[in-house]
């Protein structure tokens, strides 16, 4: 019986972590949507590389680590200019 209760407690903790992750994702989504609504400036990859004088690998790393707000439209990535600094 003890291991069953421990398993239930672990499942509840995991569900709590999932809930926190979803809430963080929703908050970020709302932030991006507000930025779009406020007519924020979005730059494509070439513009970002030129503006910040960085290479393709750095651009990829920064996007993947979540440092910049980005979105993909079709096959092209765009970055929220205000998130680059």
N, C-alpha and C positions, 0 to 999 in steps of 0.2 A: 504494500500500500504506500509506503514511503517513497519508493522510486516513481510510482505513478504520480504522486503529488509534486515531486520534484520536476517531473517531465511537464506537468501542467504549468508550473511556475516558470519554467524555461520558455515554454511556448508563449505565455503571456508577456514575458520580457521581450521576446523576439517581435511579437506583434506590436508592442509599444515602440520599438526601434523602427519598424516599418512605418508606423503612423507618423513618427517624427520626420522620417525621410520624405514621406509624401507631403507633409505640411511645409517643409523647407522647399521642396520642388514647386509646390503651388505658389509660395511666396515669391520665388524667383520668376516664375511664369507671369505673375501679376506685375512684377517690377518691369519686366520686358514689355508687357502689353501697355503699361502706362507710358513707357518711354516712346513706344511707337505712336501712341495717341498724342503725345506732346510734340510730335514732329521732330524727334531727335534725329541726328545725322548718323547714317549708317554708311560704313566704308567697305569696299570689297577688299579682298586679300592683297591685291597689287597696291592699292592705296595705303593700306596699313604698313606693308613692307617698306614702301617708299617714305612714308611719314616718320616711322620709327627707326629707319635704317637697319632693318633686321632681315634675316634670311627665312627661307621656307620652313626649315626645321624649327626655328624659334617660334614662328607663327603657329605652327602645329602644336608645339608643346604648350604654349600659353593658352590656346583654345582648349586643349585636352585637359589641362589642370584646372579649368574653370575660372581662370584669372580674368577673362574678358567675356562680356555678354556677346554671344554670337548666335547666328541662325543660318540655316542652309535653305536656300531657295533654288530648287532645281538641282543643278550640280555646282552651284557657286555659294561660297561662304561670305557672310556679311558680319561686320563687327560694329557694335555701338561705340561711337567715337568717344563719348564721355567715360566709357569703362576702360579705355586704353591707358589712362594715366594713373 
